[in-house]
Amino acid sequence: MVLVGNLVKKLSPCSCKMDSGFVVDLSSVSNNDNTPYFKDVLKPGSNNEMYSFNPCSGFTEGTGSCSDVALCKISVTGPLEQYISLGSQSTATFSVNGDVIDLHYTDGSSGSTSVVHISCDDGTLGSMEPKGTTGGPNEINLSTKLACETNTKLSGGTIILIGFVSIIFLYIVVGVVVQRLVRKQRGVQAIPNYVFWSSVTGNIKSGIVYTVKCGKTGQRFDKI
């Protein structure tokens, strides 16, 4: 995927529109029942740090500050679990960084910041990988086919083919109209130049036979 331009307009907490017209909508990877679509995803290399994420609507998990949030961090220490809000839907903003769309959150109470890096992967509806934080914002990688922009530009060959088919279609339609209304033809006779086109198939067949038999058919083809 190549994102055209670097301007992005927020449409909702989980959707945005690029200046190319391409819309990224994460509603297919979001629950609306107060639970997270991505629940307790373990950070690679860790056995006690997990993250939950729901792009479109808020969710509540555990006891603590994760109430009506978009992103929650779960830290496990022995039998204790700590739930920490990393941002709510109302703080969501979008930006573009190369081929990645960044979805930013802030938490009003703690002031912590988070960013979800959304990248194209046409092999999955949604796959989340937490990166955690190293002194900066909490980072999450989200791979999804919902961020894959399809190239809809037509090639030169396709344009020529479309033009050729359009001309043929127009030729047949106009020809049939003229044959029926002006020349009062009906049935197959209404097809423009019917005699010519009806002989084409036979001539092609004869030409193939002539070629295959190296001209030894006993027929003359100077009239074709």
N, C-alpha and C positions, 0 to 999 in steps of 0.2 A: 504494500500500500504506500502510495505517495500522497501526502496531504498537500493540497494545492493552497498556497498562501499561508499566512500565519494568523489570520483573524478568526475568532470564534465567538459565537453568540450563544449565551445561555438560554435555553428554552424552558427548562425545568431543572430540579435538583439532579436529575439523572439523564438529561439529554441536552445536546448542543448542536449548533449548525455552523459548518465551516463556510468560509467566504466562497467556496466552490459550489455550495448548495448541498453538500453531503451532510446528512444528519446522523449523529451517533445517539442511539436511544438504548439505554440499559434496562428498560422495563422488563425485558425477558429474563433477566437475571436478578430479579428483585421480588421479595414477598410483600404481601399487603395484609398480613395477619399478625403484625407486631413481633415477628420473628425474623432473624437474619437469613438471607439466602445462603451466604457463606458463613458457616457457624464453626467457631473454635478451630480455625485452621492454624496448625502448628508452624511456627517459624522454623525454617530449615536450620539444622544444627543446634536447635534448642529443645529441651524437654519440659519446659515450664512457661513458655511464652506463646500465647495464642491470640488470634485476632478474629473478630466477627465483623461482617460488612453487609449492608443492605443499601443499594444505591438510591432507590426512589422514595421509600417511606421509612419513618422511624421505627425502631424496635427497642425492646427492653430485655435485658439479660442480667441475671444474677442480682446481687445486692451491691449497691455503690452508686456511682455516677452514670452508669450505662442505662439511662432511662430516656426513651424517645430519641435515640442517637442514630447516626449513620454508620459510625465506626467505633468499635470497642476493643480495648486491649484487656486480655485476661492473663494475670500473672499468678502462678501457682507456687506456693511455698509450703511444702508438707501438706497438711490437711486444709490449709487456708487458700482461698481463691480471692483475688482482688480484681474488681472490674473497674476499668478506668475509661471514661469517655474521651474519644479522640476527635469529636466533632459531630455536629448535627446537620440535618438537611438544609436548614435555613442559611448556613454559612457556605454552602457549596458554590465554588467558582471554577471556571475552566480556563485552561491555557494550552498552547501547542508548543511542543518541543521536538522539532524534527518530525519523525513519523509517529510520535507518541502524543496522546492527548492526556494532559494532567488534570485530575479532579482534586481540588484543594478543599480542606476543611480546617476549621479552627474550633477550639473548645472555649466557650465564654468564661468558664469558671477557672480553669487552670492556665488558659492562654496557650496551650500546646497546639501545634500545627501538624497537619498530616497531608499526604498527597498520594493519590492512587494513580499509578502510571498505566494508562489504558493503551494496549497495543493490539494490532491485528493478528489473529490466528484463525484462519478459516477452518481449522480442524476441531474447534471446540466452541461451545456456546459460552462457556465461562470457566476459567481456571485461575485461582487466586494463589499468590505466593507472597507472604509477608517478608519484608526485609528488615523491619524494626527501625531503630534509630541509632545513629552514632553521633549524637550531639546536635543534629539538625531535626528536620521534621520526621515524623513516623512515615515510613514508605511502604507501599503495597504495590505489587505488580499484578495487573489484571489482564489476562490474555483472552480475547473473545473475537468471534467472527462478526460481532455487531459493530466492530471498529474497522472492518475491511471495506474500503471504498472500491466499488467496481468501476473499471474503466469502460465508460459507455461511448467513447469516441469511435466513429466508424472509419475503417481503413479505406484507402482509395479504391481498392478492388471491390469492396462491399458497396460503395457508393455507385460505381459503374454498373454492378450487377443489379442494384435496385432500380437504377435509371433504365437499364435494358428491359427488365421485367415490366416496368411501368409503361414503356413505349409499346411493348407487345400487347399489354392489357388494353391500352387505349386504342390501338389498332383494331383489335377484335371487337371491342364495344362499339366504336364508331362505325366500323364496317358492317356489323350486324344491324345497327339502326338504319343505315343507308339502304342496305339490302331489303329490309322489311318495309320501310316507309316509302322509299323512292321506287325501288324496283319490284316491290310486292312479292319478294321471294319468301318461301316458308321452309321449315325443316332444315336439313343440312345445307340446302342451297342458299340459306341466309348467311352462311359463313363466308366472309370475304375471300375471293380468289379460291373458291372451293375446289375447282377442277385442278388448279396447280398443286394445292396442298395435298389433295387426295392421291396425286401421282408421285409425290415425293417419297412416300414409304416404299412403293414398288421399285422406284429407281435406286433407292439406297440398297435395298435387298439385292437387286441385280448387280449393282456395283460391287457389293461384297462377294457375291458368287463369282463374278468375273475375276476379282483380285485373287481369291482363294485358288481358283482353277487356272490361274496364270493366263487368262484370256481364252482358254479352250472350252468355250461354252456353246459354240455354234450360233451365237447371237451377235447382232450388230448393235453397237452402242453409240454410233455417230449421231443418232437422233436425240440423245439425252442432253 
